[in-house]
Amino acid sequence: MERRVGELPLNRKDLNPDASPQAAYGARLRSLREARGWTQDDLAERTDYSSVHISAVETGRKPPTLRFSRSADRALGTEGTAEAFELQYREIKHGGLLEGFPQYVEQEGRAVEIRLYQIGIVPGLLQTAEYTRVLAYSAVRRGAITPEQADERVSFIARRQAALVRSRPPAMLVVMDESCIRRPIGGPEVMDAQLDRLVEFAALPNTVLQIAPYAMGERRPFDLPVNLLTLADLSVTAYAESQMRGHFDRDTATVLPLLAAYHQLQAEALPQAASVDLINEARKGTP
């Protein structure tokens, strides 16, 4: 079979998709391209990139970009599908973060007020480093993310926390479902340190920490985690997520009802003093 420049058999490099997320991206790009019988020149013509650029992405010498990923999706017919290169690029770029979350974090660092509601695990902004690490590497053991992505998650949360250390820190109002303090993460030592961190957080002058007890039952207005930000211009944005999807919202028509529901949540949750008592009770009960 005759081959054109850009796909010389003698120059073909074996790929190891397990080497890194970037290597996996390149290997899949080559696989889909070859499945169509295309050379690198063929794909280059369809994406407006050079064959040299295609080769560099496939072999992992050049990282993919959002623009390149979208061009590859259009050329290969993966645009808007679960197999989209754009999704794979975002996983590489953001360490497996859900869609919408990076945009939320950009504004989180500038917010004057942060309202959080969390179920099951302590919110990232309140986590100890070891608690974060346990969660991240649990995802690695399940095969959900790579070790590199786990390291990025740990450093990412540390950067988010550092961004809130300012001369004028934001007001932080946090409501956690009781499951956040009852669910053991990482063993007694990790959990004890995390519960201590929550008590310290509650004592800060710019914070309010409340627990939504199991006894709230059907009065709990949210079944999923919710994040609400108030910016300096008093606009409010929201981020909410399920297991697989995240959504960042600036639309007042949908954000304001979430804010109203959050006020209802705060009214039904335990006051801060009672919440701290419950956290201390949970700490004493840690085996």
Contacts in CASP RR format, 6 or more apart in sequence:
PFRMAT RR
TARGET T0000
AUTHOR 0000-0000-0000
METHOD contacts of the structure
MODEL  1
MERRVGELPLNRKDLNPDASPQAAYGARLRSLREARGWTQDDLAERTDYS
SVHISAVETGRKPPTLRFSRSADRALGTEGTAEAFELQYREIKHGGLLEG
FPQYVEQEGRAVEIRLYQIGIVPGLLQTAEYTRVLAYSAVRRGAITPEQA
DERVSFIARRQAALVRSRPPAMLVVMDESCIRRPIGGPEVMDAQLDRLVE
FAALPNTVLQIAPYAMGERRPFDLPVNLLTLADLSVTAYAESQMRGHFDR
DTATVLPLLAAYHQLQAEALPQAASVDLINEARKGTP
3 9 0 8 1.000
3 39 0 8 1.000
4 39 0 8 1.000
4 41 0 8 1.000
5 41 0 8 1.000
5 51 0 8 1.000
6 39 0 8 1.000
6 40 0 8 1.000
6 41 0 8 1.000
6 51 0 8 1.000
6 52 0 8 1.000
6 55 0 8 1.000
7 39 0 8 1.000
7 40 0 8 1.000
7 41 0 8 1.000
7 51 0 8 1.000
13 59 0 8 1.000
15 23 0 8 1.000
15 26 0 8 1.000
15 27 0 8 1.000
15 30 0 8 1.000
15 58 0 8 1.000
15 59 0 8 1.000
16 23 0 8 1.000
16 27 0 8 1.000
17 23 0 8 1.000
17 24 0 8 1.000
17 26 0 8 1.000
17 27 0 8 1.000
17 28 0 8 1.000
18 24 0 8 1.000
20 146 0 8 1.000
20 148 0 8 1.000
21 88 0 8 1.000
21 91 0 8 1.000
21 92 0 8 1.000
21 95 0 8 1.000
21 146 0 8 1.000
21 148 0 8 1.000
21 149 0 8 1.000
22 60 0 8 1.000
22 63 0 8 1.000
22 64 0 8 1.000
22 92 0 8 1.000
23 60 0 8 1.000
24 88 0 8 1.000
25 57 0 8 1.000
25 60 0 8 1.000
25 64 0 8 1.000
25 85 0 8 1.000
25 88 0 8 1.000
25 89 0 8 1.000
25 92 0 8 1.000
26 57 0 8 1.000
26 58 0 8 1.000
26 59 0 8 1.000
26 60 0 8 1.000
26 64 0 8 1.000
27 58 0 8 1.000
28 85 0 8 1.000
28 88 0 8 1.000
29 54 0 8 1.000
29 57 0 8 1.000
29 58 0 8 1.000
29 72 0 8 1.000
29 85 0 8 1.000
30 58 0 8 1.000
32 76 0 8 1.000
32 78 0 8 1.000
33 40 0 8 1.000
33 42 0 8 1.000
33 43 0 8 1.000
33 54 0 8 1.000
33 58 0 8 1.000
33 76 0 8 1.000
36 42 0 8 1.000
36 76 0 8 1.000
38 46 0 8 1.000
39 51 0 8 1.000
40 51 0 8 1.000
40 54 0 8 1.000
40 55 0 8 1.000
40 58 0 8 1.000
41 51 0 8 1.000
43 49 0 8 1.000
43 51 0 8 1.000
43 54 0 8 1.000
43 72 0 8 1.000
43 75 0 8 1.000
43 76 0 8 1.000
44 50 0 8 1.000
44 51 0 8 1.000
44 53 0 8 1.000
44 54 0 8 1.000
46 74 0 8 1.000
46 75 0 8 1.000
47 54 0 8 1.000
47 68 0 8 1.000
47 71 0 8 1.000
47 72 0 8 1.000
47 74 0 8 1.000
47 75 0 8 1.000
48 71 0 8 1.000
49 68 0 8 1.000
49 71 0 8 1.000
53 62 0 8 1.000
53 68 0 8 1.000
55 61 0 8 1.000
56 62 0 8 1.000
57 63 0 8 1.000
57 64 0 8 1.000
57 68 0 8 1.000
63 92 0 8 1.000
64 72 0 8 1.000
64 85 0 8 1.000
64 88 0 8 1.000
64 89 0 8 1.000
64 92 0 8 1.000
65 89 0 8 1.000
66 86 0 8 1.000
66 89 0 8 1.000
66 90 0 8 1.000
66 93 0 8 1.000
68 89 0 8 1.000
69 84 0 8 1.000
69 85 0 8 1.000
69 86 0 8 1.000
69 88 0 8 1.000
69 89 0 8 1.000
70 79 0 8 1.000
70 85 0 8 1.000
70 86 0 8 1.000
72 78 0 8 1.000
72 85 0 8 1.000
73 79 0 8 1.000
73 80 0 8 1.000
73 84 0 8 1.000
73 85 0 8 1.000
73 86 0 8 1.000
76 85 0 8 1.000
78 84 0 8 1.000
78 85 0 8 1.000
79 86 0 8 1.000
80 86 0 8 1.000
90 96 0 8 1.000
90 97 0 8 1.000
90 99 0 8 1.000
91 149 0 8 1.000
93 102 0 8 1.000
94 101 0 8 1.000
94 102 0 8 1.000
94 152 0 8 1.000
94 156 0 8 1.000
95 145 0 8 1.000
95 149 0 8 1.000
95 152 0 8 1.000
95 153 0 8 1.000
95 156 0 8 1.000
96 145 0 8 1.000
96 149 0 8 1.000
96 153 0 8 1.000
97 156 0 8 1.000
98 241 0 8 1.000
98 244 0 8 1.000
98 245 0 8 1.000
98 246 0 8 1.000
99 245 0 8 1.000
99 246 0 8 1.000
99 247 0 8 1.000
100 239 0 8 1.000
100 246 0 8 1.000
100 247 0 8 1.000
100 248 0 8 1.000
101 239 0 8 1.000
101 241 0 8 1.000
101 246 0 8 1.000
101 248 0 8 1.000
103 248 0 8 1.000
104 227 0 8 1.000
104 229 0 8 1.000
104 237 0 8 1.000
104 239 0 8 1.000
104 248 0 8 1.000
105 160 0 8 1.000
107 229 0 8 1.000
107 231 0 8 1.000
107 237 0 8 1.000
108 114 0 8 1.000
108 160 0 8 1.000
108 163 0 8 1.000
108 227 0 8 1.000
108 229 0 8 1.000
109 160 0 8 1.000
109 163 0 8 1.000
109 164 0 8 1.000
109 170 0 8 1.000
110 231 0 8 1.000
110 232 0 8 1.000
111 170 0 8 1.000
111 229 0 8 1.000
111 230 0 8 1.000
111 231 0 8 1.000
112 170 0 8 1.000
112 171 0 8 1.000
112 230 0 8 1.000
112 231 0 8 1.000
112 232 0 8 1.000
113 170 0 8 1.000
113 171 0 8 1.000
113 172 0 8 1.000
113 173 0 8 1.000
113 229 0 8 1.000
113 230 0 8 1.000
114 125 0 8 1.000
114 164 0 8 1.000
114 170 0 8 1.000
114 171 0 8 1.000
114 172 0 8 1.000
114 173 0 8 1.000
114 227 0 8 1.000
114 228 0 8 1.000
114 229 0 8 1.000
114 230 0 8 1.000
115 172 0 8 1.000
115 173 0 8 1.000
115 174 0 8 1.000
115 226 0 8 1.000
115 227 0 8 1.000
115 228 0 8 1.000
115 229 0 8 1.000
115 230 0 8 1.000
115 259 0 8 1.000
115 262 0 8 1.000
116 123 0 8 1.000
116 125 0 8 1.000
116 172 0 8 1.000
116 173 0 8 1.000
116 174 0 8 1.000
116 175 0 8 1.000
116 225 0 8 1.000
116 226 0 8 1.000
116 227 0 8 1.000
116 228 0 8 1.000
117 174 0 8 1.000
117 175 0 8 1.000
117 176 0 8 1.000
117 177 0 8 1.000
117 212 0 8 1.000
117 222 0 8 1.000
117 225 0 8 1.000
117 226 0 8 1.000
117 227 0 8 1.000
117 262 0 8 1.000
117 265 0 8 1.000
118 174 0 8 1.000
118 175 0 8 1.000
118 176 0 8 1.000
118 177 0 8 1.000
118 180 0 8 1.000
118 225 0 8 1.000
119 176 0 8 1.000
119 177 0 8 1.000
119 179 0 8 1.000
119 180 0 8 1.000
119 222 0 8 1.000
119 223 0 8 1.000
119 224 0 8 1.000
119 225 0 8 1.000
120 177 0 8 1.000
120 179 0 8 1.000
120 180 0 8 1.000
120 183 0 8 1.000
121 135 0 8 1.000
121 180 0 8 1.000
121 183 0 8 1.000
121 185 0 8 1.000
122 131 0 8 1.000
122 176 0 8 1.000
122 180 0 8 1.000
122 181 0 8 1.000
122 185 0 8 1.000
122 194 0 8 1.000
122 198 0 8 1.000
123 174 0 8 1.000
123 176 0 8 1.000
123 180 0 8 1.000
123 225 0 8 1.000
124 132 0 8 1.000
124 157 0 8 1.000
124 160 0 8 1.000
124 161 0 8 1.000
125 157 0 8 1.000
125 160 0 8 1.000
125 161 0 8 1.000
125 164 0 8 1.000
125 172 0 8 1.000
126 174 0 8 1.000
126 197 0 8 1.000
126 198 0 8 1.000
126 201 0 8 1.000
127 135 0 8 1.000
127 157 0 8 1.000
127 194 0 8 1.000
127 197 0 8 1.000
128 190 0 8 1.000
128 193 0 8 1.000
128 194 0 8 1.000
128 197 0 8 1.000
129 154 0 8 1.000
129 158 0 8 1.000
130 186 0 8 1.000
130 190 0 8 1.000
130 193 0 8 1.000
130 194 0 8 1.000
131 185 0 8 1.000
131 186 0 8 1.000
131 190 0 8 1.000
131 191 0 8 1.000
131 193 0 8 1.000
131 194 0 8 1.000
132 153 0 8 1.000
132 154 0 8 1.000
132 157 0 8 1.000
132 158 0 8 1.000
133 150 0 8 1.000
133 154 0 8 1.000
134 185 0 8 1.000
134 186 0 8 1.000
134 190 0 8 1.000
135 153 0 8 1.000
135 185 0 8 1.000
136 145 0 8 1.000
136 150 0 8 1.000
136 151 0 8 1.000
136 153 0 8 1.000
136 154 0 8 1.000
137 147 0 8 1.000
137 150 0 8 1.000
139 145 0 8 1.000
139 150 0 8 1.000
139 153 0 8 1.000
140 146 0 8 1.000
140 147 0 8 1.000
140 149 0 8 1.000
140 150 0 8 1.000
145 153 0 8 1.000
164 170 0 8 1.000
164 172 0 8 1.000
169 206 0 8 1.000
170 206 0 8 1.000
171 206 0 8 1.000
171 207 0 8 1.000
172 201 0 8 1.000
172 204 0 8 1.000
172 206 0 8 1.000
172 207 0 8 1.000
172 208 0 8 1.000
173 207 0 8 1.000
173 208 0 8 1.000
173 210 0 8 1.000
173 266 0 8 1.000
174 201 0 8 1.000
174 207 0 8 1.000
174 208 0 8 1.000
174 209 0 8 1.000
174 210 0 8 1.000
175 210 0 8 1.000
175 211 0 8 1.000
175 212 0 8 1.000
175 262 0 8 1.000
175 265 0 8 1.000
175 266 0 8 1.000
175 269 0 8 1.000
176 209 0 8 1.000
176 210 0 8 1.000
176 211 0 8 1.000
176 212 0 8 1.000
177 211 0 8 1.000
177 212 0 8 1.000
177 220 0 8 1.000
178 211 0 8 1.000
178 212 0 8 1.000
178 213 0 8 1.000
178 214 0 8 1.000
178 278 0 8 1.000
179 214 0 8 1.000
180 211 0 8 1.000
181 195 0 8 1.000
181 198 0 8 1.000
181 211 0 8 1.000
181 278 0 8 1.000
181 279 0 8 1.000
181 282 0 8 1.000
182 282 0 8 1.000
184 191 0 8 1.000
184 286 0 8 1.000
185 191 0 8 1.000
185 194 0 8 1.000
188 286 0 8 1.000
188 287 0 8 1.000
191 283 0 8 1.000
191 286 0 8 1.000
192 283 0 8 1.000
192 286 0 8 1.000
195 279 0 8 1.000
195 280 0 8 1.000
195 282 0 8 1.000
195 283 0 8 1.000
195 286 0 8 1.000
196 283 0 8 1.000
198 209 0 8 1.000
198 279 0 8 1.000
199 276 0 8 1.000
199 279 0 8 1.000
199 280 0 8 1.000
201 207 0 8 1.000
201 209 0 8 1.000
202 208 0 8 1.000
202 209 0 8 1.000
202 272 0 8 1.000
202 275 0 8 1.000
202 276 0 8 1.000
202 279 0 8 1.000
208 272 0 8 1.000
209 272 0 8 1.000
209 275 0 8 1.000
209 276 0 8 1.000
210 266 0 8 1.000
210 269 0 8 1.000
210 270 0 8 1.000
210 271 0 8 1.000
210 272 0 8 1.000
210 275 0 8 1.000
211 269 0 8 1.000
211 270 0 8 1.000
211 274 0 8 1.000
211 275 0 8 1.000
211 278 0 8 1.000
211 279 0 8 1.000
212 220 0 8 1.000
212 265 0 8 1.000
212 268 0 8 1.000
212 269 0 8 1.000
212 270 0 8 1.000
213 269 0 8 1.000
213 270 0 8 1.000
213 278 0 8 1.000
216 268 0 8 1.000
216 269 0 8 1.000
219 268 0 8 1.000
220 265 0 8 1.000
220 268 0 8 1.000
221 261 0 8 1.000
221 262 0 8 1.000
221 264 0 8 1.000
221 265 0 8 1.000
221 268 0 8 1.000
222 261 0 8 1.000
222 262 0 8 1.000
222 265 0 8 1.000
224 240 0 8 1.000
224 241 0 8 1.000
224 242 0 8 1.000
225 240 0 8 1.000
225 241 0 8 1.000
226 238 0 8 1.000
226 239 0 8 1.000
226 240 0 8 1.000
226 258 0 8 1.000
226 262 0 8 1.000
227 238 0 8 1.000
227 239 0 8 1.000
227 240 0 8 1.000
228 236 0 8 1.000
228 237 0 8 1.000
228 238 0 8 1.000
228 255 0 8 1.000
228 258 0 8 1.000
228 259 0 8 1.000
228 262 0 8 1.000
229 236 0 8 1.000
229 237 0 8 1.000
229 238 0 8 1.000
229 239 0 8 1.000
230 236 0 8 1.000
231 237 0 8 1.000
235 250 0 8 1.000
235 252 0 8 1.000
236 252 0 8 1.000
236 255 0 8 1.000
236 256 0 8 1.000
236 259 0 8 1.000
237 248 0 8 1.000
237 249 0 8 1.000
237 250 0 8 1.000
237 255 0 8 1.000
238 248 0 8 1.000
238 249 0 8 1.000
238 254 0 8 1.000
238 255 0 8 1.000
238 258 0 8 1.000
238 259 0 8 1.000
239 246 0 8 1.000
239 247 0 8 1.000
239 248 0 8 1.000
239 249 0 8 1.000
240 246 0 8 1.000
240 247 0 8 1.000
240 249 0 8 1.000
240 258 0 8 1.000
241 247 0 8 1.000
249 255 0 8 1.000
269 275 0 8 1.000
270 278 0 8 1.000
END
